Amino acid sequence: MLFLNRLFFIFLAVVFFSGNFAYSAQSWVESTPKANANYKYYVGRGEADSEKAAFDQAVKDAYDQAARENFPAEYSYQADIYQTETSSYLTERTVFSGISVRFDGFEKEDEYIQKTDEGYNVKLLYRFSKKAIAKEKERLKNAMDTSKKRSMSVLGNKADAQKGILVVETDPVDGAAVYIDGERYGQTPMTLYGALSTGRHTLRIDHPQYQTVTEKIITVPGKKVAVKKTLIPAFATISVTTEPVDADVYLDGRPVGTAPLTYARIPVGSEVTVSFRHPETERMSIPLTLKKNEKRPMNIVLPEKSAKVSFFSFPKAAEIYIDKRLVGSTPLKDYPLARGSHNYTLEKEGYESVSGSFSVKGGESLNQTVELKALSKIQTVGSKEQKNTVPGNIDKYHRYEEIPPPKKHLALTPSSNPEDVLLSAMNWSYPSNFIRARVSYKKRDQGGTTFFIFLSFDMDDYQKLFVQPLKRALKNVADGSGRETEKLECFYDEEKEGQVKCAIRPLKNVSDKILIKSSSITHGFFSDKADFDSFTLMTPYDGRREKVKPYEKRSLILSIYDRSGKKHTISNGDLYIEKFTTDKNRNVIFMPSFKDGYENLVLAAQATDFEPSDISRVIIRLTEGKPADNPYPPYRKRKER
């Protein structure tokens, strides 16, 4: 019995301390934390049938609390009194106006969401930087201090007052342009003596930061017509897409939605800050100054937070390949890499290789531990029945692995002009995204092994990872775009039997035209009618294009592992890829090709000391591209057949 009582006491203690711990972990749910030296804290609360509605209420409640405590708004009612064409009575309209506050440094710290029988209960914890509060108060004070005493401008002679008087005033600002019947008379506040004929007139009041007002007025001799207008702020529109998607968008620190979105209430005429936040990327802020009714597209690529992975193995000193790229040996600690899914392989001489995959989020750290098994028997991969291999095809008899260079993405800023976009594309190492290398091998009659290396372009990846992103970038800055069919002149290079080289005819009488090869080559009688996407740019050409090297130099490395697990390098040579061509008219043609052939290339290598049965693994690796000058002679005349 005593033993049972002790168990019950322990159970109560665990429940009590667990409850206290849970309460302290989210004590802000019950009471708002006190301000400290750096921050003030606010808890927004919302209750509604749906989670989204409750969340929106909580956000608004938090901002309202911060505004009331730190920026007591000054509100006023303004009355517009004037006579219109449709009514002989004075018309009065009441407009509500207030002061706009920026919430830079107002950040969400935590959230509490509870589902109840009635709906959802949401509480959000925000912190507000005291430095940001002081800075905003100073900005508002300066904005109020700069208001000038109203000085009425007078046009005409007061002696002509009997012909009629027109008074035009605007709030909350002066300086709006006044147009009467299409003619500009001045700016508000303004008094006009005897300048208008009796009867109907069209009055237009225009200010770059406020909506245009148009009214029909009637002037009568000997009477005063007073038009007092409270101007309504004008706005611009932004259309936002982000990569990755679902980034939160903020305007001057205030949340406005989640990308992709269109937001049509951007204040005009003064600088605002649009910020982007995503849990797996770094934060980004972009200052904007937009004009009235402007529509600005914003395609934002957010810089990823680097994830980290650590590898350990038993035994240690194993080579680590991540996404088929050698990154080091075990133990490897905190290796940075992009968020997403990755493949890995660990290799050590005398041990079986181990492969697997993992997925990480931006900013996440991951540990991987691998146990390697010693090779216990001879591994053979050749087939006695095999008579031949077909270069370039996947060889079902032999095991080989391709290690391509890492993919490269086109990096642009939202403010890039046409020349910047073009230069980024010319410098872009885009062949990394779609170049493929394969290998097959067979026994030599004289002994040893012959390897056939087949290089080609993956046309699906070519479209997805080169043509499409470059088209999207150019469409934002191009003056014109379309699709064209150009005749490519192709010929066989007798010095390189079986290789075909193609060239586009030089463009004539065209400047700043961009062509992107958008379909695969189909050779026929030494010509090909190929599809190109075309773009016409108007660029501030300054000669920087001439400094961009049109070729990339890469290393092509063929390695094997013998039956004992030892690694041998069979071939290590240079490979040149042409990324683009230019002509004297400043046109740029993107049509990637190998130095010795347009869309494919076959190379051969030999290992006289190894039979196919001696080989346990074959690896073909392409390194990253480095900019290179034209490896061709300045001019090589093609040979007639």
C-alpha positions in Angstrom: 0.0 0.0 0.0 2.8 2.4 0.9 4.4 1.6 -2.5 1.1 2.5 -4.3 0.9 5.8 -2.4 4.4 6.7 -3.4 3.6 6.0 -7.1 0.5 8.2 -6.9 2.5 11.0 -5.3 5.1 10.8 -8.1 2.3 10.8 -10.7 0.8 14.0 -9.2 4.2 15.7 -9.1 4.9 14.9 -12.7 1.5 16.3 -13.7 2.0 19.4 -11.6 5.5 20.2 -12.9 4.4 19.4 -16.5 1.5 21.8 -16.1 3.7 24.5 -14.7 6.2 24.1 -17.5 3.6 24.3 -20.2 2.2 27.5 -18.6 5.6 29.2 -18.4 6.4 28.2 -22.0 3.5 30.3 -23.2 2.8 32.7 -20.4 2.2 35.5 -22.9 -1.1 33.8 -23.8 -2.5 34.8 -20.4 -0.7 38.2 -20.0 1.2 40.5 -22.2 5.0 40.5 -21.4 6.4 43.6 -20.0 8.6 45.9 -22.1 12.4 45.6 -21.8 15.2 47.9 -22.8 14.9 47.0 -26.5 11.2 46.0 -27.2 7.6 46.6 -26.3 5.3 43.6 -26.6 1.7 43.3 -27.8 -0.7 40.4 -27.9 -3.4 40.5 -30.6 -6.5 38.5 -30.1 -9.1 37.2 -32.5 -12.1 34.8 -32.4 -14.1 33.8 -35.5 -15.7 30.8 -37.2 -12.7 30.2 -39.5 -9.0 30.1 -38.6 -8.1 32.7 -41.2 -10.8 35.2 -40.0 -9.6 34.8 -36.4 -6.0 35.2 -37.5 -6.8 38.4 -39.4 -8.6 39.8 -36.4 -5.6 39.1 -34.1 -3.2 40.8 -36.6 -5.4 43.9 -36.7 -5.8 44.0 -32.9 -2.1 43.9 -32.4 -1.4 46.7 -34.9 -4.3 48.8 -33.4 -2.8 48.5 -29.9 0.7 49.5 -31.1 -0.8 52.5 -33.0 -2.9 53.8 -30.1 -0.1 53.5 -27.6 2.8 54.9 -29.7 1.2 57.1 -32.5 -2.1 58.6 -31.3 -3.6 59.5 -34.7 -5.0 63.0 -35.4 -8.3 62.8 -37.2 -10.5 65.5 -38.7 -13.7 65.9 -40.7 -13.5 68.1 -43.8 -16.6 69.4 -45.6 -16.6 70.1 -49.3 -19.1 72.9 -50.2 -19.7 73.9 -53.8 -22.4 74.4 -56.4 -22.8 71.8 -59.1 -24.4 71.8 -62.5 -27.2 69.4 -61.5 -28.2 71.3 -58.4 -28.6 75.0 -57.5 -28.2 74.1 -53.9 -25.0 74.0 -52.0 -23.7 70.4 -51.7 -21.8 69.2 -48.7 -19.8 66.1 -48.6 -17.9 64.8 -45.5 -14.7 62.9 -45.8 -12.7 61.1 -43.1 -8.9 61.4 -43.1 -6.1 60.4 -40.8 -2.3 60.0 -40.5 -0.6 57.0 -42.0 2.0 55.3 -39.7 4.8 52.9 -40.7 5.4 49.8 -38.7 9.1 49.0 -39.4 10.5 46.8 -36.7 7.0 45.3 -35.7 7.6 41.6 -35.8 5.6 38.5 -34.9 7.3 36.4 -32.3 4.9 33.5 -31.5 1.3 32.3 -32.1 -1.3 30.4 -30.3 -4.2 28.8 -32.2 -7.0 26.9 -30.4 -10.0 25.2 -32.0 -13.1 25.5 -29.9 -16.7 24.4 -30.3 -17.6 27.9 -31.5 -14.7 28.2 -34.0 -11.1 29.4 -33.5 -9.3 31.4 -30.9 -6.1 33.0 -32.1 -3.5 34.9 -30.1 -0.4 36.5 -31.7 2.7 37.8 -29.8 4.4 40.8 -31.4 7.4 42.8 -30.4 8.1 46.4 -31.4 11.6 47.8 -31.5 11.9 50.9 -29.3 14.5 52.3 -31.8 12.0 51.9 -34.6 9.3 53.6 -32.6 11.5 56.6 -31.9 12.5 56.8 -35.5 8.9 56.8 -36.7 7.8 59.4 -34.2 10.6 61.6 -35.5 9.5 61.1 -39.1 5.9 62.0 -38.2 7.0 65.1 -36.3 9.1 66.3 -39.3 6.1 65.6 -41.6 3.9 67.8 -39.5 6.5 70.6 -39.0 7.0 70.9 -42.7 3.3 72.0 -43.3 3.4 75.6 -44.5 1.0 78.4 -43.7 -1.6 78.6 -46.4 -0.9 81.5 -48.8 -3.7 82.2 -51.3 -2.6 82.9 -54.8 -4.8 85.5 -56.6 -5.4 85.7 -60.3 -7.2 88.7 -61.9 -8.2 92.1 -60.6 -10.3 92.5 -57.5 -12.1 95.3 -59.4 -13.6 92.5 -61.6 -15.2 90.8 -58.7 -18.6 91.7 -60.0 -18.0 89.3 -62.9 -17.7 86.4 -60.5 -15.2 84.9 -58.1 -14.0 81.3 -58.0 -12.1 80.0 -54.9 -10.4 76.6 -55.1 -8.9 75.0 -52.0 -7.6 71.5 -51.3 -6.9 69.5 -48.1 -4.8 67.9 -46.7 -2.2 69.5 -49.1 -1.8 72.6 -51.3 -0.2 72.7 -54.6 -2.7 70.8 -56.7 -2.9 71.9 -60.3 -6.2 73.7 -61.3 -7.5 73.2 -64.8 -10.7 75.0 -66.1 -12.1 73.8 -69.4 -8.7 72.1 -70.0 -6.6 75.2 -69.5 -4.2 75.4 -66.5 -4.8 78.4 -64.2 -2.5 77.8 -61.3 -2.4 75.7 -58.2 -4.3 75.6 -54.9 -5.2 77.6 -52.8 -6.3 79.9 -55.6 -8.8 82.8 -56.0 -9.9 83.8 -59.5 -11.4 87.3 -60.1 -13.6 87.8 -63.2 -11.6 85.3 -65.4 -14.5 83.1 -66.3 -17.5 83.7 -68.4 -21.0 83.2 -66.9 -22.3 79.6 -67.2 -21.0 76.0 -67.0 -17.3 75.1 -66.7 -15.4 71.9 -66.2 -13.0 72.1 -63.2 -10.2 69.5 -62.8 -7.9 69.3 -59.8 -4.8 67.2 -60.2 -2.0 66.3 -57.7 0.7 63.6 -58.3 -0.1 62.0 -54.9 -3.9 62.2 -54.9 -6.7 61.1 -57.0 -7.8 63.5 -59.8 -11.1 65.4 -59.1 -13.3 66.6 -61.9 -16.5 68.7 -61.3 -19.0 70.7 -63.3 -19.5 74.2 -61.8 -21.7 77.2 -62.6 -20.3 80.7 -62.4 -22.8 83.6 -61.8 -22.0 87.4 -62.0 -21.5 89.1 -58.7 -21.3 85.8 -56.8 -18.6 83.7 -55.2 -18.2 80.0 -56.0 -16.1 78.2 -53.4 -14.8 74.7 -54.1 -13.1 73.1 -51.2 -11.9 69.6 -51.9 -10.5 67.0 -49.5 -8.2 65.0 -51.8 -8.3 61.2 -51.6 -4.8 59.6 -51.7 -3.9 57.9 -55.0 -2.3 54.5 -55.1 -0.1 52.3 -57.2 -0.3 48.6 -57.7 2.3 45.9 -57.3 2.0 42.3 -58.6 4.3 40.1 -56.6 5.6 36.6 -57.3 8.3 35.0 -55.2 10.6 32.0 -55.4 10.0 30.1 -53.3 6.2 30.7 -53.3 4.2 31.6 -50.2 6.5 34.3 -48.9 4.9 36.8 -46.6 4.8 40.3 -48.1 5.1 43.5 -45.9 4.6 47.1 -46.7 6.5 49.4 -44.4 6.5 46.6 -41.8 2.8 45.9 -42.1 1.7 42.5 -43.6 -0.3 42.7 -46.8 -0.6 39.1 -47.8 1.2 36.0 -49.1 2.8 35.8 -52.6 1.7 35.5 -55.3 -0.5 38.5 -54.8 -1.7 41.8 -56.3 -1.8 44.7 -53.9 -3.4 47.9 -55.2 -2.9 50.4 -52.3 0.8 51.4 -52.5 1.2 55.1 -51.5 2.6 57.1 -54.3 5.2 59.9 -54.6 7.2 58.9 -51.5 9.5 56.0 -50.7 7.9 52.9 -49.3 9.6 49.6 -48.4 8.3 46.2 -49.5 9.7 43.4 -47.5 9.6 39.6 -48.0 9.9 36.9 -45.4 9.9 33.1 -45.7 11.0 30.6 -43.1 13.5 29.0 -45.4 15.1 32.1 -46.9 16.8 35.3 -45.9 14.7 38.4 -45.5 14.7 40.9 -48.3 13.6 44.5 -48.4 13.2 46.7 -51.5 12.6 50.5 -51.5 10.1 51.7 -54.1 8.8 55.1 -55.2 5.8 54.7 -57.5 3.8 57.1 -59.6 0.0 57.5 -59.4 -1.8 54.6 -61.0 1.4 52.8 -61.8 1.4 49.0 -62.0 4.7 47.5 -61.1 5.4 43.7 -61.5 7.9 42.3 -58.9 9.4 38.9 -59.6 11.5 38.2 -56.5 14.0 35.4 -56.0 14.7 35.2 -52.3 18.2 34.2 -51.1 17.9 30.8 -49.5 19.1 30.2 -46.0 21.9 27.7 -46.2 21.1 24.3 -44.7 23.9 22.3 -43.1 24.6 18.6 -43.1 27.2 16.6 -41.1 28.4 13.1 -42.2 30.1 10.5 -40.0 31.2 7.0 -41.0 32.6 3.8 -39.5 35.4 3.6 -40.5 36.2 7.2 -41.2 38.0 8.8 -44.1 35.3 7.8 -46.7 34.8 10.1 -49.7 31.4 11.9 -49.7 29.5 12.7 -52.8 26.4 14.9 -52.5 24.3 15.1 -55.6 27.1 13.3 -57.4 29.7 16.0 -56.4 32.7 15.2 -54.2 32.4 17.5 -51.2 35.0 16.0 -48.8 35.6 13.0 -46.5 34.3 11.8 -43.2 34.0 13.2 -40.6 32.4 16.2 -42.4 30.8 18.8 -40.2 28.3 21.5 -41.1 28.6 21.4 -44.9 26.4 24.1 -46.3 24.0 23.2 -49.1 20.7 24.4 -50.6 17.3 23.4 -49.1 15.4 20.6 -50.6 16.1 16.9 -51.4 19.6 15.6 -52.0 21.3 12.3 -52.8 24.5 11.1 -51.3 27.1 8.4 -51.7 30.0 7.4 -49.4 33.0 5.5 -50.8 36.1 4.1 -49.3 38.7 1.8 -50.9 38.1 -1.8 -49.9 34.5 -1.2 -48.7 31.1 -1.3 -50.4 29.7 2.1 -51.3 26.6 3.4 -49.5 24.0 5.6 -51.1 20.9 7.3 -49.8 18.9 10.5 -49.8 17.9 13.2 -47.3 15.8 16.4 -47.3 16.5 19.6 -45.4 14.8 22.9 -44.9 16.5 26.3 -45.2 18.4 27.0 -42.0 18.1 23.4 -40.8 21.1 21.3 -39.6 21.1 17.5 -40.2 23.5 14.7 -39.0 24.0 11.5 -41.0 25.9 8.4 -39.7 26.9 5.6 -42.1 28.4 2.2 -41.4 30.5 0.8 -44.3 30.8 -2.9 -45.0 34.2 -4.4 -46.2 34.2 -6.1 -49.6 34.0 -9.8 -49.1 34.0 -11.2 -52.6 35.1 -10.3 -56.1 32.5 -8.2 -57.9 32.0 -8.6 -61.6 29.7 -6.7 -63.9 30.5 -7.9 -67.4 28.4 -10.4 -69.3 30.0 -13.3 -71.1 27.2 -13.2 -73.7 27.7 -9.6 -74.5 29.0 -9.1 -78.1 29.0 -5.3 -78.4 27.8 -2.1 -76.8 26.1 0.8 -78.5 27.8 4.1 -77.6 25.5 6.5 -76.0 22.8 4.1 -74.9 22.3 3.1 -71.4 24.3 -0.1 -71.0 22.3 -2.7 -69.2 25.4 -4.9 -68.7 27.6 -2.3 -67.0 27.2 -0.2 -64.0 28.2 3.4 -64.4 27.4 6.7 -62.6 27.2 10.2 -64.0 28.3 13.1 -61.8 27.1 16.3 -63.5 28.1 19.8 -62.4 25.8 21.6 -60.0 22.8 23.4 -61.6 23.1 27.1 -62.0 20.1 29.5 -61.7 19.7 32.8 -63.5 20.2 35.6 -60.9 18.4 38.9 -61.5 17.3 41.8 -59.3 13.8 43.4 -59.7 15.4 46.6 -60.9 17.4 45.0 -63.7 17.3 46.9 -67.0 17.3 45.1 -70.4 21.1 45.3 -70.7 21.5 43.8 -67.2 19.2 40.9 -68.1 21.1 40.2 -71.3 24.5 40.3 -69.6 23.3 38.0 -66.8 22.2 35.5 -69.4 25.5 35.7 -71.3 27.4 35.2 -68.1 25.0 32.5 -66.8 26.6 29.0 -66.7 23.4 27.5 -68.0 24.8 24.3 -69.7 25.2 22.9 -66.2 21.4 22.6 -66.1 21.0 20.2 -69.1 24.3 18.7 -70.2 24.4 14.9 -69.9 27.3 12.4 -69.9 26.9 8.6 -70.4 29.4 5.8 -70.8 29.5 2.2 -72.0 32.4 -0.1 -72.4 33.5 -3.4 -73.9 36.4 -5.8 -74.1 39.1 -4.9 -76.6 40.3 -7.6 -79.0 43.9 -6.8 -78.1 43.1 -7.0 -74.4 41.9 -4.4 -71.9 38.7 -2.3 -72.1 37.4 0.4 -74.5 35.1 3.1 -73.1 32.7 5.1 -75.2 31.7 8.5 -73.7 28.5 10.0 -75.0 27.8 13.7 -74.4 24.4 15.1 -75.1 21.9 17.8 -74.2 18.8 16.8 -72.2 16.1 18.6 -74.3 13.5 18.4 -71.5 15.8 20.1 -69.0 17.0 22.5 -71.8 13.4 23.8 -72.1 12.6 23.8 -68.4 15.9 25.1 -67.0 17.1 27.4 -69.8 14.5 28.4 -72.4 11.6 29.1 -70.0 13.4 31.1 -67.3 15.3 33.2 -69.9 12.1 33.9 -71.8 10.4 35.0 -68.5 13.3 37.4 -67.7 13.4 38.9 -71.2 9.6 39.4 -71.5 9.8 41.8 -68.5 12.2 44.1 -70.3 11.7 43.4 -74.1 10.1 45.9 -76.4 8.9 43.1 -78.6 8.9 39.3 -78.7 7.8 36.5 -81.0 8.7 33.2 -82.6 10.8 32.9 -85.7 12.1 30.1 -87.9 15.7 30.4 -89.0 17.6 28.3 -91.5 20.6 26.7 -89.9 23.4 25.8 -92.3 24.9 22.5 -91.1 27.9 20.5 -92.5 29.9 17.5 -91.6 33.4 18.2 -90.3 35.7 15.8 -92.2 38.3 16.2 -89.6 35.8 14.9 -87.0 34.0 12.1 -88.8 30.3 11.9 -87.9 30.1 15.3 -86.2 27.8 18.0 -87.5 28.3 21.7 -87.1 25.6 24.3 -87.6 25.5 28.0 -87.8 22.8 30.6 -88.1 22.8 33.1 -91.0 24.0 36.5 -89.8 21.1 38.8 -89.0 20.9 42.0 -91.2 19.7 45.5 -90.4 18.7 44.5 -86.9 20.1 45.8 -83.6 19.7 44.3 -80.1 17.8 41.3 -81.2 18.0 38.2 -79.0 17.3 34.7 -80.4 16.9 31.6 -78.2 17.0 28.2 -79.8 13.8 26.6 -78.6 13.7 23.2 -80.4 16.0 20.4 -81.2 18.1 20.2 -84.3 16.9 17.8 -87.0 19.6 17.5 -89.7 18.5 17.0 -93.3 20.7 17.6 -96.3 23.0 19.9 -94.3 20.3 22.3 -93.2 17.6 22.6 -90.6 14.7 24.9 -90.2 14.8 25.6 -86.5 12.5 27.5 -84.2 13.8 30.4 -82.2 12.1 32.6 -79.6 13.0 36.2 -80.5 13.1 39.4 -78.4 13.9 43.0 -79.4 15.5 45.1 -76.7 16.3 48.8 -76.4 19.4 48.8 -74.2 22.0 51.3 -73.0 24.7 49.4 -74.9 28.1 50.3 -73.4 30.4 47.6 -74.8 30.3 45.3 -71.8 29.0 42.4 -74.0 32.3 42.3 -75.8 34.0 41.4 -72.5 31.9 38.3 -71.9 33.5 35.1 -73.0 31.2 33.0 -75.2 32.7 29.6 -74.3 32.9 27.5 -71.2 35.8 25.1 -70.5 35.1 22.0 -68.5 37.0 18.9 -67.5 35.6 15.5 -68.4 36.9 12.8 -66.0 36.5 9.1 -66.5 37.3 6.9 -63.4 36.9 3.3 -62.5 36.9 1.2 -59.3 38.6 -2.2 -59.6 37.3 -5.3 -57.8 39.3 -4.4 -54.7 37.6 -1.0 -54.4 40.6 1.0 -55.6 40.0 4.0 -57.7 41.8 4.7 -61.1 41.5 7.7 -63.4 41.3 6.6 -67.0 40.8 9.8 -68.8 40.9 13.5 -67.9 40.4 16.0 -70.8 39.0 19.4 -71.7 35.5 20.0 -73.1 34.5 23.3 -74.7 30.8 24.4 -74.9 29.7 27.4 -76.9 27.0 29.3 -75.0 26.1 32.1 -77.5 27.3 33.9 -80.6 27.2 37.6 -81.4 27.5 39.7 -84.6 28.4 43.2 -85.6 24.8 44.4 -85.3 24.9 43.6 -81.5 22.5 40.7 -81.9 23.0 37.7 -79.5 22.0 34.2 -80.5 21.7 31.6 -77.7 22.3 28.1 -79.3 24.6 26.0 -77.1 26.9 23.5 -78.9 29.9 21.3 -78.2 33.2 22.3 -79.8 33.1 19.3 -82.1 29.4 18.9 -82.7 26.0 20.6 -82.2 23.9 18.3 -80.1 26.0 15.2 -79.3 29.6 14.1 -79.1 31.1 10.7 -78.8 34.6 10.2 -77.4 36.6 7.1 -76.8 39.1 6.1 -74.1 41.0 2.9 -73.3 42.2 1.0 -70.3 44.7 -1.7 -71.5 45.4 -3.0 -68.0 41.8 -3.7 -67.0 39.4 -6.3 -68.3 35.6 -5.6 -68.1 35.4 -8.3 -65.4 38.0 -6.4 -63.3 35.7 -3.3 -63.1 33.2 -2.9 -60.3 32.1 0.7 -61.0 32.6 3.3 -63.7 32.1 7.1 -63.0 31.9 9.8 -65.6 32.2 13.3 -64.1 31.8 16.8 -65.6 33.3 19.7 -63.7 31.8 23.2 -63.4 32.3 25.5 -66.4 34.9 28.3 -66.5 34.6 31.2 -68.9 36.9 30.7 -72.0 37.7 32.5 -75.2 36.8 31.1 -78.6 38.9 27.8 -79.0 38.3 27.8 -82.7 40.8 29.4 -85.1 39.7 32.9 -86.2 38.3 31.4 -89.5 38.2 27.9 -90.8 36.9 27.3 -94.2 34.6 24.4 -94.5 35.6 21.7 -96.9 33.3 20.9 -99.8 32.2 17.4 -100.3 
